[in-house]
Amino acid sequence: MDLTAMLIGGDWRPAFGAGWTEHVTSPDDNSVPVAGSEDGTCALTAAEVGAARWRRTPAHTRKKILLRVAEPAHQPAGDTAEIISSVSQRWFAWPRRPGSLE
């Protein structure tokens, strides 16, 4: 994938910005594209379209979507810490309490 590609409105497309990336601390890629003002305008337009579509989505469907998206948050903290540790190569220890999910 092109290092300057941006995900806007569900599509990957080249950034209108400077065409270069900036280094960031990220377990995924360590670089992100630098956006220009046109990229911001496209992102806002896509957000407005998405908000209008979400408003038209029936409440019971929105509930199903939100519950599915929230499922990973219900993982025991130890599993989450292990995943973070493996990706970032840092160790996280979560305290265990009596009666916790672990």
Z-matrix of the N, CA and C atoms (Angstrom, degrees):
N
C 1 1.462
C 2 1.525 1 108.86
N 3 1.295 2 115.61 1 142.03
C 4 1.454 3 121.87 2 176.21
C 5 1.526 4 109.37 3 -60.36
N 6 1.325 5 116.90 4 132.56
C 7 1.470 6 120.48 5 -177.87
C 8 1.518 7 112.90 6 -64.12
N 9 1.324 8 117.84 7 -20.22
C 10 1.459 9 119.60 8 -179.02
C 11 1.520 10 113.03 9 -98.52
N 12 1.340 11 117.53 10 10.96
C 13 1.468 12 120.17 11 179.38
C 14 1.519 13 110.08 12 -72.70
N 15 1.324 14 114.96 13 143.24
C 16 1.461 15 121.90 14 178.80
C 17 1.521 16 108.81 15 -125.91
N 18 1.335 17 116.42 16 142.27
C 19 1.467 18 121.65 17 177.15
C 20 1.528 19 107.39 18 -93.83
N 21 1.319 20 115.78 19 107.65
C 22 1.469 21 121.71 20 -179.69
C 23 1.516 22 107.63 21 -133.19
N 24 1.318 23 116.33 22 125.40
C 25 1.453 24 121.21 23 178.50
C 26 1.520 25 112.84 24 64.95
N 27 1.333 26 117.50 25 27.17
C 28 1.453 27 121.23 26 178.43
C 29 1.516 28 114.82 27 84.82
N 30 1.324 29 117.92 28 2.44
C 31 1.465 30 121.61 29 -179.88
C 32 1.521 31 110.51 30 -123.76
N 33 1.339 32 115.95 31 139.96
C 34 1.460 33 120.59 32 172.55
C 35 1.520 34 107.92 33 -82.70
N 36 1.323 35 116.11 34 131.02
C 37 1.459 36 120.28 35 179.16
C 38 1.517 37 109.69 36 -148.92
N 39 1.319 38 117.66 37 156.06
C 40 1.467 39 119.68 38 179.29
C 41 1.528 40 110.64 39 -62.56
N 42 1.302 41 116.25 40 145.16
C 43 1.464 42 120.57 41 177.20
C 44 1.524 43 109.97 42 -72.80
N 45 1.329 44 116.17 43 143.59
C 46 1.463 45 120.78 44 174.88
C 47 1.522 46 110.50 45 -80.71
N 48 1.328 47 116.57 46 -11.79
C 49 1.465 48 121.66 47 -176.10
C 50 1.514 49 112.38 48 -63.65
N 51 1.311 50 115.66 49 -149.73
C 52 1.454 51 121.91 50 -174.50
C 53 1.524 52 113.38 51 -68.57
N 54 1.339 53 117.88 52 -13.18
C 55 1.455 54 120.57 53 -179.07
C 56 1.518 55 112.58 54 81.54
N 57 1.303 56 116.37 55 18.72
C 58 1.456 57 119.86 56 178.09
C 59 1.514 58 109.85 57 -132.09
N 60 1.313 59 115.44 58 170.91
C 61 1.451 60 120.38 59 -178.18
C 62 1.522 61 110.18 60 -113.31
N 63 1.323 62 114.28 61 162.35
C 64 1.461 63 121.06 62 177.79
C 65 1.522 64 107.62 63 -121.32
N 66 1.319 65 116.98 64 138.70
C 67 1.456 66 121.48 65 179.97
C 68 1.524 67 109.97 66 -72.82
N 69 1.325 68 115.71 67 133.86
C 70 1.467 69 122.41 68 176.04
C 71 1.522 70 108.46 69 -136.13
N 72 1.312 71 116.93 70 161.17
C 73 1.450 72 120.93 71 174.28
C 74 1.512 73 107.32 72 -84.84
N 75 1.328 74 115.52 73 106.81
C 76 1.450 75 121.22 74 -176.30
C 77 1.519 76 108.83 75 -147.64
N 78 1.336 77 117.93 76 135.13
C 79 1.460 78 118.72 77 177.34
C 80 1.520 79 113.25 78 -72.19
N 81 1.324 80 117.56 79 -10.00
C 82 1.458 81 120.73 80 -175.20
C 83 1.520 82 112.44 81 -88.99
N 84 1.304 83 118.16 82 -61.68
C 85 1.453 84 121.09 83 -169.20
C 86 1.530 85 113.24 84 -131.50
N 87 1.300 86 118.20 85 -27.36
C 88 1.466 87 124.53 86 -177.06
C 89 1.523 88 113.69 87 72.59
N 90 1.331 89 117.46 88 8.93
C 91 1.458 90 119.07 89 174.72
C 92 1.525 91 108.96 90 -149.95
N 93 1.310 92 115.22 91 149.29
C 94 1.462 93 121.32 92 178.18
C 95 1.519 94 108.60 93 -134.78
N 96 1.335 95 117.65 94 150.43
C 97 1.465 96 118.70 95 177.78
C 98 1.525 97 110.78 96 -70.45
N 99 1.302 98 115.69 97 148.65
C 100 1.458 99 121.45 98 175.11
C 101 1.525 100 107.20 99 -89.72
N 102 1.327 101 115.92 100 120.00
C 103 1.462 102 121.38 101 -176.00
C 104 1.524 103 111.07 102 -86.11
N 105 1.319 104 114.70 103 150.31
C 106 1.447 105 121.28 104 173.18
C 107 1.525 106 110.05 105 -106.06
N 108 1.311 107 117.16 106 -179.51
C 109 1.468 108 120.18 107 -177.87
C 110 1.528 109 111.67 108 -64.03
N 111 1.364 110 117.17 109 -34.01
C 112 1.474 111 119.44 110 177.88
C 113 1.528 112 110.83 111 -64.50
N 114 1.348 113 116.82 112 -35.05
C 115 1.462 114 120.41 113 177.24
C 116 1.525 115 110.21 114 -63.73
N 117 1.321 116 116.58 115 -41.29
C 118 1.466 117 120.58 116 177.44
C 119 1.516 118 112.00 117 -62.85
N 120 1.324 119 116.50 118 -42.69
C 121 1.465 120 121.26 119 178.27
C 122 1.527 121 110.40 120 -62.17
N 123 1.351 122 117.03 121 -44.21
C 124 1.468 123 120.53 122 178.54
C 125 1.524 124 110.94 123 -63.32
N 126 1.327 125 117.56 124 -40.95
C 127 1.461 126 121.20 125 -179.89
C 128 1.527 127 110.98 126 -65.19
N 129 1.332 128 117.37 127 -41.70
C 130 1.472 129 120.40 128 178.36
C 131 1.528 130 111.36 129 -65.38
N 132 1.321 131 116.63 130 -41.42
C 133 1.470 132 120.20 131 177.44
C 134 1.526 133 110.51 132 -61.88
N 135 1.337 134 116.65 133 -44.05
C 136 1.469 135 120.43 134 178.91
C 137 1.529 136 110.54 135 -63.96
N 138 1.338 137 117.10 136 -37.36
C 139 1.469 138 120.32 137 178.70
C 140 1.527 139 110.96 138 -65.95
N 141 1.325 140 117.35 139 -39.19
C 142 1.466 141 120.70 140 177.82
C 143 1.533 142 110.82 141 -64.24
N 144 1.331 143 116.90 142 -41.64
C 145 1.468 144 121.03 143 177.89
C 146 1.528 145 109.83 144 -63.97
N 147 1.333 146 116.49 145 -43.99
C 148 1.459 147 120.71 146 179.26
C 149 1.520 148 112.22 147 -63.63
N 150 1.333 149 117.01 148 -39.98
C 151 1.473 150 120.48 149 179.42
C 152 1.524 151 110.38 150 -65.27
N 153 1.320 152 117.20 151 -40.11
C 154 1.468 153 120.26 152 179.13
C 155 1.533 154 110.03 153 -65.05
N 156 1.335 155 116.68 154 -40.62
C 157 1.470 156 120.16 155 178.86
C 158 1.533 157 110.09 156 -65.65
N 159 1.327 158 117.55 157 -41.39
C 160 1.469 159 122.00 158 179.90
C 161 1.528 160 110.35 159 -62.85
N 162 1.339 161 116.56 160 -39.45
C 163 1.477 162 120.24 161 178.16
C 164 1.522 163 111.44 162 -61.95
N 165 1.332 164 117.12 163 -34.66
C 166 1.475 165 121.14 164 -179.68
C 167 1.533 166 112.70 165 -80.50
N 168 1.323 167 117.33 166 -11.05
C 169 1.471 168 121.18 167 -179.81
C 170 1.524 169 108.72 168 -76.06
N 171 1.339 170 118.48 169 129.60
C 172 1.464 171 120.64 170 179.79
C 173 1.534 172 111.49 171 -57.76
N 174 1.327 173 115.27 172 148.51
C 175 1.469 174 121.08 173 -176.07
C 176 1.520 175 112.10 174 -57.86
N 177 1.339 176 118.67 175 -40.85
C 178 1.463 177 119.87 176 -178.44
C 179 1.529 178 111.54 177 -65.94
N 180 1.323 179 117.19 178 -31.57
C 181 1.463 180 120.98 179 177.29
C 182 1.525 181 110.35 180 -72.74
N 183 1.334 182 116.67 181 -41.93
C 184 1.464 183 119.82 182 176.61
C 185 1.521 184 110.38 183 -59.62
N 186 1.352 185 116.85 184 -41.00
C 187 1.464 186 121.07 185 179.41
C 188 1.526 187 110.34 186 -59.95
N 189 1.336 188 117.65 187 -46.83
C 190 1.464 189 121.21 188 179.76
C 191 1.528 190 111.06 189 -59.64
N 192 1.314 191 116.22 190 -43.37
C 193 1.469 192 120.89 191 -179.58
C 194 1.524 193 110.30 192 -63.50
N 195 1.330 194 117.19 193 -47.49
C 196 1.457 195 120.52 194 -177.78
C 197 1.521 196 112.18 195 -65.19
N 198 1.331 197 117.26 196 -38.84
C 199 1.461 198 119.66 197 178.00
C 200 1.528 199 111.15 198 -65.55
N 201 1.311 200 117.05 199 -38.62
C 202 1.464 201 119.89 200 178.75
C 203 1.527 202 111.18 201 -67.14
N 204 1.317 203 116.75 202 -40.33
C 205 1.468 204 120.60 203 178.81
C 206 1.528 205 110.70 204 -65.43
N 207 1.331 206 117.13 205 -32.78
C 208 1.468 207 121.43 206 -177.27
C 209 1.526 208 112.96 207 -79.64
N 210 1.327 209 118.52 208 -13.76
C 211 1.472 210 120.96 209 -176.38
C 212 1.524 211 113.87 210 -50.89
N 213 1.334 212 120.15 211 -46.70
C 214 1.471 213 118.82 212 -178.88
C 215 1.538 214 113.36 213 -60.70
N 216 1.308 215 117.08 214 -26.13
C 217 1.461 216 119.59 215 179.89
C 218 1.523 217 111.64 216 -69.32
N 219 1.314 218 117.50 217 -15.36
C 220 1.453 219 121.64 218 -179.74
C 221 1.523 220 112.71 219 -90.97
N 222 1.340 221 116.93 220 2.20
C 223 1.457 222 119.87 221 175.69
C 224 1.518 223 108.93 222 -64.94
N 225 1.323 224 117.81 223 147.77
C 226 1.455 225 118.66 224 173.53
C 227 1.531 226 110.56 225 -58.15
N 228 1.316 227 116.66 226 143.84
C 229 1.466 228 121.63 227 -175.96
C 230 1.521 229 112.47 228 -57.62
N 231 1.316 230 117.45 229 -32.70
C 232 1.466 231 120.18 230 179.29
C 233 1.511 232 112.12 231 -61.67
N 234 1.343 233 116.80 232 -40.53
C 235 1.464 234 120.26 233 177.42
C 236 1.525 235 110.39 234 -63.47
N 237 1.314 236 116.16 235 -44.19
C 238 1.461 237 120.77 236 179.62
C 239 1.521 238 110.17 237 -62.14
N 240 1.341 239 117.35 238 -44.86
C 241 1.459 240 121.02 239 179.33
C 242 1.525 241 111.14 240 -61.45
N 243 1.330 242 116.57 241 -39.07
C 244 1.466 243 120.15 242 179.35
C 245 1.525 244 110.61 243 -64.32
N 246 1.322 245 116.78 244 -41.73
C 247 1.470 246 120.76 245 178.60
C 248 1.524 247 110.23 246 -64.14
N 249 1.325 248 116.88 247 -46.87
C 250 1.469 249 120.30 248 179.55
C 251 1.519 250 110.05 249 -60.95
N 252 1.322 251 116.45 250 -43.69
C 253 1.466 252 120.78 251 -179.11
C 254 1.526 253 111.24 252 -62.20
N 255 1.325 254 117.15 253 -41.77
C 256 1.460 255 119.79 254 -177.61
C 257 1.523 256 111.47 255 -68.64
N 258 1.321 257 116.92 256 -33.66
C 259 1.463 258 120.47 257 -178.67
C 260 1.526 259 110.89 258 -79.32
N 261 1.328 260 116.75 259 -44.47
C 262 1.465 261 119.91 260 -174.04
C 263 1.515 262 112.66 261 -91.61
N 264 1.336 263 117.44 262 -7.16
C 265 1.454 264 123.30 263 -177.74
C 266 1.525 265 111.68 264 59.56
N 267 1.329 266 115.77 265 32.80
C 268 1.465 267 122.96 266 173.97
C 269 1.511 268 106.69 267 -124.55
N 270 1.308 269 117.04 268 152.18
C 271 1.450 270 120.59 269 -179.20
C 272 1.516 271 110.00 270 -99.06
N 273 1.319 272 116.83 271 130.02
C 274 1.453 273 123.10 272 174.79
C 275 1.513 274 108.00 273 -118.06
N 276 1.298 275 117.13 274 130.59
C 277 1.465 276 120.69 275 176.41
C 278 1.520 277 107.84 276 -115.69
N 279 1.315 278 116.57 277 119.86
C 280 1.454 279 121.88 278 178.70
C 281 1.516 280 108.60 279 -96.04
N 282 1.309 281 118.79 280 132.91
C 283 1.463 282 120.03 281 178.86
C 284 1.517 283 110.76 282 -65.06
N 285 1.293 284 116.15 283 142.69
C 286 1.465 285 121.82 284 177.81
C 287 1.519 286 108.52 285 -104.78
N 288 1.315 287 116.18 286 128.82
C 289 1.471 288 121.75 287 -179.32
C 290 1.512 289 109.42 288 -110.03
N 291 1.310 290 116.07 289 148.46
C 292 1.476 291 117.85 290 173.14
C 293 1.529 292 108.95 291 -58.20
N 294 1.308 293 115.99 292 133.86
C 295 1.469 294 120.31 293 179.01
C 296 1.510 295 113.17 294 85.34
N 297 1.351 296 118.70 295 3.43
C 298 1.468 297 119.45 296 178.84
C 299 1.518 298 108.71 297 -75.27
N 300 1.322 299 117.56 298 174.46
C 301 1.450 300 122.42 299 -178.18
C 302 1.519 301 113.01 300 -74.49
N 303 1.300 302 117.98 301 -7.47
C 304 1.469 303 120.46 302 -177.07
C 305 1.487 304 111.63 303 -95.74
